[in-house]
């Protein structure tokens, strides 16, 4: 089963967004200051965004846990 993913990078804002769905939702904090998750009202993951992409370490990956189904 194929699934589309929308990836958007804004170099001026230094912002990367990855969307798995265009469904309505809102941004929610993660345990990483650089990553926000986009969820629907039931807490299902719709995508995520990464702030200050160009400032990420080239030596280490950036980790965050996206938690589906959690209430705000």
C-alpha angles and dihedrals in degrees: 000000000000121000126191122227123195115211121190127182122186107193093189092056092033088230131142122194127187118191125191092182139018090218117130114272147133138245119259130188122251130199088271120075089214097054131066123181125219113220138172124236091276091053096252113152113253096170145301141244133216121209125208093013095173091056096057116117114264089205100056134037120241113244130200133157114230108204117203120208098021116137119231 
